[in-house]
Structure formats: structure tokens, C-alpha cells
């Protein structure tokens, strides 16, 4: 039995470690759980190390699990220092939330949350349940992209207290429509581009990687300060996400909070993200206290509008 348990743990860790060799889509979902798998395997090894059973397998497996776990935390930015932001720097406050397309029961509470939240803009995904509340929300957010503004779909939506200029809504692939949106806005005299995206799940063939490639090319054509928010359906541990963040020059708050699945609360993984591009810096990123009937937790982000 000891051999079977350790061999099973070794196989699980092996599949997690394949991220260093291949980004094959079939394993991409596993890669997002590298931290969890590493901790689980390390814990499995502990009783065998204490009892000194099968040390020839338990010891190297434990060391490998610790190594992979530490590296996953490094990739998540846990060891990065907080940005040094000068006092008085203007800030952009953003809420990102995948409210779940059939979440009609929680829609009223989510609308009330948006009305009361101290934010400048919101990126809402699968926003259909909020359609009956758009008139009410327009009093708080007079500017909107999505749900009838710039598109005939009601999925991805940007709400803003500030005018949205040079707007665009487009597809990321041929799988689903209108899951890319961008707009320029000005806050305290600082102009920035806000981009919203909703990517396909990573186990739908190569769609996730291809959509990230499309998104990356579009970001490269946008000049100046930029904020990107949305549901990426992968943590930054997935190889295609790691490459995307690096090549796009994006930063996020160190140690992103978990947003899915809500059943695991803070022990889940972060598949919703808020990124910024220099000179902007994400200085705070916290999950909402409630999921309001969604299968995701939303995020509140504070972005410092620093200048070069």
C-alpha cells in the first residue's frame, strides 16, 4: 500500500511538472493547480518520512514537491516586493466579476453591490442577468460598453463613471462572440486604456493559447498606460499564461487571491485577473466577501496611476 500511495503521488507530481516541458492543452488545467498538487504530495510524504518507510522514494519525492511548490509561489509573485508608490499618487479603482450567465437570483444583489461600491469602473463577464438593472446602474455608471452599447450581445460589459472613448468590441476566436473589449478613459488627468477579456477554458483544444496570442498582439498595438481585467480560466501558472504575462510586460498584485471554485474559498485558484502595464502598478487586489450566486469570486483592484 505504501508503494502504491507514493507511486500515485509521484505520477500526480510528474503531470504537474510537465509544464516545464510542454504546454499541451490537455494538461493545462492541471498546471493551474501546481501549488495545490505540490502541497498535497509533500503532505502525503510526511508520514512515510516520520515512519522511515520507503525513504528511497519518499525523500526525493518530498524534495521535488517542495521545489515545485516554491517555484509556483515565485511565479505567482509571492516573493516580489510591494511596489514603492509615492504618497498622493492618483488611483484607479476597478471591480472585475464573472457573475455567471444564468445567475438571475443573485443579480439584484450584484446590482446593489455595483451601485454602492467605491469604484471608477467595472468589468462584468456573463453579464446577462444584470440586463434588467442597466437603467438603474446608469445613474452610478453613465458610460457603458456592451449589453446593447457597441454590441448586440450581453456578455462582456464595461461600466464606467468616466467617458469611454475609442471603444472596440471584438472576438478572440471563432468559438464565442464579443469576448474582447477596450476603451480609453481619463481619470484625474491621467489617460489609460482599459481592456476586458473572457477566454475559453483551457481544455477546449488549443483555443485558450490561440486566444492569448490574439490578445497579446492587440495589446502590443496599444500604446501608453493599460489595465487588463477579466476571466482567463487559468492561473498564471499555466505555461501559456506565464508567457503571455511576460511578453506583454504586465504586472499584477503579488500573490493573487483565489476566485474559483467558490467551494474552496481562499484555497482555490486565481483564474480571474487584473493586470497593469508600466508605468501603472496594481497595489491592491482582494476578492469580494460574497460570490452572490456566481461560481466565481469577484475582485476589487486598486491601480496606482504612476508616471514614467
Buried (B, 14 or more C-beta within 10 A) or exposed (E): EEEEBBEEBBEBBEEBBBBEEEBEBEBBBBBBBBBBBBBBBBEBBEEBBEEEEBEEBBBEBBEBBBEBBBBBBEBBBEEEEEBEBEEEBEBBBBBBBBBBBEBBEBBBEBBBBBEEBEBBBBBBBBBBBBBEBBEBBEEBBEBBBBBEBBBEBBBBBBBBBBEBEEBEBEEBBEBBBBBBBBBBBEBEEBEBBBBBBBBBBBBBEBBBBBBBBBBBEBBEEBEEBBBBBBBBBBBBBBBBBBBBBEEBEBBBBBEBBBBBBBEEEEEBBBBBBBBBBEEBBBBBBEBBEBBBBBBBBBBBBBBBBBEE
